[in-house]
Amino acid sequence: MLVLYGHALMMFIVDHPAGSPVFEQAKLVCAISVPVFFMVSGMVFRVKSTRALTTTTIMLILLTVVLHIVAWVIHMAFGVEGMTWKTLIMPLIKNTGHVFPVVWFFASLAVIQLLYHALVKGGSILKGLVIAIVLGGFIYNLTTGRNDWQAGVLLPGMACFLFGAWLALHLPQIKNQAVALALAVLALGTAIILSPLNLGCPFSVSDRCPLLWNNGQFVVWFPDGLMGNVSLFYVTAALGCLGVFWLSDLIARWDGPVTAWLSQLGTRTLDLIIFNGFVLAFVQPYLARFAPEQTPLYIAVPIAVALIGVQLALLPFALKATRPFVKSLYETASWITRYPLAKLLWKLAKPYLRPNPAHSSQGMR
């Protein structure tokens, strides 16, 4: 829901200066929504067989490729500017700059799950390789400003994923609801205070390093691997994750139809994100044309909430398309992993993996 709200606010932030309520709200959501997504992914991830994980990874990559191509074809058919063979092919090679907005997350999650799996089940050589890849991606993104193969997402995404896995196993439930609420408010309140201080420069809190497309202002922008100030990003992300974690834990204790509905919605996250990607790619750009310049908060928020409500209302109909689509991709991925080449790669990789019973039954307490 937080991701959908952030996506909806993107219609309004370009015209808003830093300090305006709409801009700062969107900036906060951008700073914590994706870290929360990676945290939750780490919390629910189960260490499985390498072959099963390979199937999931291939499915996510296929999802990225197919949705990118579909979005490019639709944009091309409607004469959208910039749809060239280069914008079709290069994102598939570099795994960044996709036409379909949300697939960067599927691509980065596929890589991060593989790296986490290797970190948990691999020997010392494989662990060292994982660390080298993650740090190498960070340095590459920092020195070039590019996000090829999600290089700039690997370190923050992996950190939040590991944080989620740790929370699932080690953070005790706070039984006193008043204390849990107070901690959630304190964590989120501190994140709200820190978010405006991130001006975009990795190692400076006073210099400005704005996004070129965003009216000279900076927001944390995962699709391009732009996290801004390193310290402020990680502290804000951690506080946002903890605040959402404690708040979600409180909501989960309330026994009622809303909790049941949210729980059911959680099982449809992939479908909802795919559906939201279509809205983000094909609906919001046209809605944004009718938005008044520097839309005030009392107009922007109801429109964003209404747009989310429409998507949730239409989700049962969207599921009729997304469920068979995702299932067919998973079956294709399963077939690929059974292919002789996959078996050969598995034999080559197997000596570097070791069984790790301690992690074979990870889960939330």
N, C-alpha and C positions, 0 to 999 in steps of 0.2 A: 504493500500500500504506500509506503514511504517513497519507493522508486517511482510508482505511478504519479504520485503527487509532484515529485521533482520534475518528471517529464512534462507534466501539464504546465508547470510554472515556466518552462523554457520558452513558451510562447510570448512571455512578457518581459524577460530580464534584459533583452538586448538594448531596449530604449531607456532603461533605468540606470541612474548613476549610483555609484557606491554610497551606501548610507541610507538609501531609500528602503522602506519596509519590504517591498516586493523583492528587490535585489538581495537584501541580506537574508531573507527567508529562503530564497532559492539557493543562495551560497551555502547556508547551513545544511540544507537537504543534500546538496551535492557533496558536501564534506563528509557526511555520515551515512548516507543511504547505501552506497556501494560497499563501504567497509562492513556495514551490517549484513549485506547480502553474502559477502565472502565469509563473515563470521558464522552465519547460520549454515552455510554450506559445509563449513568445517565441523559444526556441531552435529549435523545429521549424517556426515560421511561415515561409512563403515569400511574398514580395511577388508578388501575382498581379494580373490585370486587375481593375479596379474592379467590373466586372459579375460576375466569378466570386466576388469577395469579398462582394458584395451578396447573392448566392445563399446563401453560407454563413451570413451574418448573419441573413437571413430564416429559414433553417432553424433556427438556434439560438433565435431568438425564438419560432418555432412550437413548438419543443420545450418551451420554457418555458411557453407558454400551455396546450398540450395536457396536459402532465403536471400542472400546477396544477389544471386542471379535473377531470382523472381522480381526483386525490387528494381533492379537495373532494367529489366525488360519492360516493366510497367511504366517506369519513368521515361524510358525511351519511346514507348508507344504514345505517351502524352506530350512528347516534345520538351521534356524538362532539360534545361541547359546543363552542360557538363557531362552528359551521358555519352562517353566515347569508349572505344575498345580498351583504352588505357584504364579507365575507371572500372571496367569490367574485370580485366585480367590482373592488374597490379595488386588490388586488395587480396586476391586469392593467393598470390605469390608471397606478399609481405605480411598477410594476416592482419591488416590494419586499414582504416579508411573505407570500411564497407558501406555500401549504399543503404542496406537495411540497418537501422540505427542500433539495435540491441544485440546484434550477433557478436560484437566484440567480447561481450561477457561470456558467451558460450565458448568462444575460442580460448579465452584466457583461463576459464574454469577447467577446460579440458587439460590444458598444460599444467595448471597448478595441482589438480588432482593426481596427475601422473607423478609430478615432482614430490608431492607429499607421500604418495605410495612408495616411491623409491627411497625416501628419507626414512620411512618406518620399517620397510622390509629389506632394504638393501644393506650391503656390507659397507665397510669404511670407504672403499673406493667410490661406490655409488653415492654415498652421502656427501663425500667431497665434491663429486661432480655436480650434485644438486646445488650445493652452496655456491660453487663457481658459476653455474648458470644464472642463479638468481642475482648474485652480486654483479656478474658481468652485464646482465640486462639493465641493472640500475645504473652502472657506469656508462654504458652505451647510450641510454636515454638521457642521462645528465649531460654528457659531452656533445651529443649530436642534436638533442631535442626531438629525436624521432622515436616512434613506437613500433617499429617493425617487429612482427611476431610477438606483439604485446610485451616488449622488453621492459617498458616502464611500469607495467602493471604487475610484473612478477614479484617484486619485493613487497610492495604494500598488500597485494592480493594474498601472497603466501603468509605474510605476518598476520593478517586478519583471519585467514583460514586456520592457522596454527592456534591463534587466540581462541577461536571457536571450539576447536578440538579440545583445548585445555579446559575451557569453561565447562564443557559437557562432562568432563571427568572429575574435575577438582573443585569447582566453585560450589560451596554448600548452599542449599536453599535457605533463604532468610524467612523464618517462620512468622515473624512479626510483620504484618502487612504495613503498619505505619512506618516502620524502619525501612522496609523495602521501597515504599513510595518516596520517603525522604531521600534515600540514596539515589533513586532514579531522577528525582527533581534536581538534586545537587549535581549529578553527572551531566545531565542534559543542559542545566543552567550554565555550568562552566563551559560546556562546548559552545553554547550560544555566545558567551563572552569572548571566547578565543577565536571563533570562526572569522570575524571581520579583520583580525590582526594578520591573517595570512594574505600577503600582498603578491605572492607568486614567485618570489626569488628563493631558491633552495636553501641558501645559507645566510640570508639577511632578513631581518624583521622590519627594516625601515625602507629599503629600496622597493620599487614597484616593477613587477615583470608581468604586464597584463596579457590577456589573450587577445590576439589581433581581431578576432571576429566578435568580441563581446564588448564593444563600445569602450575599449581601453581599460576594462576592468578584469579582475581575476576571479575565477571560481575553480575549485578542484574539478578536473576534467579527465576522468579515467579513460575515455575512448582514445585520447591522445597521450596518455601516460603523464599527465601534468598534475602533480600533487602540491606544487608550491613549496613553501617553507617546510623542510623535512621535519623539524621538531614539532612545529605547530600542527602539521598534518597528522602525525602519529598520535600526539596527545589528544587532539580533538576527535580523531577516529576512535581511539580507545574509550574515551569518555562517552561518546555517542553510542558505541556498541554496548557498554555496560548499562547505560541508561535505558536503552531499548530492551536489553536482556531482562533487567529488573522489572520494567513496566510490563513486558510480555508475560513474565512469570506471574505477576499480579492478576492480569487479565485471565490467564489460564486457570486461576483458582476460582473464578466466578463461574458457577455452574448455571448455564442458561443458554438460550437460543443463539445469542450473539457469539458466545465462546464456541459453540458447536459449529456455527457458520464460518467463523474464522479458521477453525481447525480444518473444516472441509475445503475451504479456499486454499489453505496451505498445500493440500495434495494436488492442486491444479496450478501451482506456481509457474511451471514451464509453459503451459498453455496460455496463461494470463500474460506472461511476458512476451510471447510470440504475438498474441493479439494486440497488445499494447504497442509492439513494434510497428505493426501495420498502421495503427492510429497515429503514431509518432511520425511515420514516414509519409503518409498519404492524406491525413485529415488535419493535423495540427498546422502544417504550413499554410493551408488555406484559411483556417480559423484565425491565424495570426494576422492575416491581412485586414481583418475587420476589427482587430483590437485597437482601441485608441492609444495614441502616443502616451507613454508613461502612465499606463493603466494603474489607477489607484488600487490599493490593497483590498478595499471593500468590494471591488469588482473582480479583481484577478482571482481571489481565493474562491468565491462562489462558482466562478466559471471552471476553475480547476477541479473542484469537488464534484461539480455536475458532470464533467467529462469522465471522471473516474466512475461515477455512478452509472453512466450510460454503458461504459465498458463492462462493469460487473453485471449489469442487467442483460447484456448481450452475450456474456461469456458462455452460458449453456448452449447457445446456437453456434458459437465459435468452436466449442469443443467437438462438434460434429465434424469439423474439418481438421482441427489440430491433432486430435487423438489418433485417427487413422494415419495422418501424415507422419507423426512422430513414431508410431508403431512400425510403419514401413521403413523408416530410416534405421530404426533399431534392428529390424530383421536383416536389412542390408549390411549393417555393421557386423552382425553375428556371422553372416555368410563370409565377410571379408576375413574375420579372425580365424575362420576354419580353412581358409585358402592355404595352399602349400607354402607360399612365401611367408605368410604369417607364422606358420609352424616353424619355418627355418629361423626367423627372427626370434621366436620364443626360445628355441634351443640355444641360440647365441647369447641371449640375455639371462637365461636361467642360472648359469654359474655365478652371476654377480648378485643374485638374490638369495636371501636366506630366510628360512621360516622364522617367524617371530610370534610365538603363541601369546605373548603378553598383550599384543595389539590385535589379536584375531577377533576379539569380541567387544570392540570399542562401542560405546553408545552412551546416551544421556542417562544419567541416574534419575 
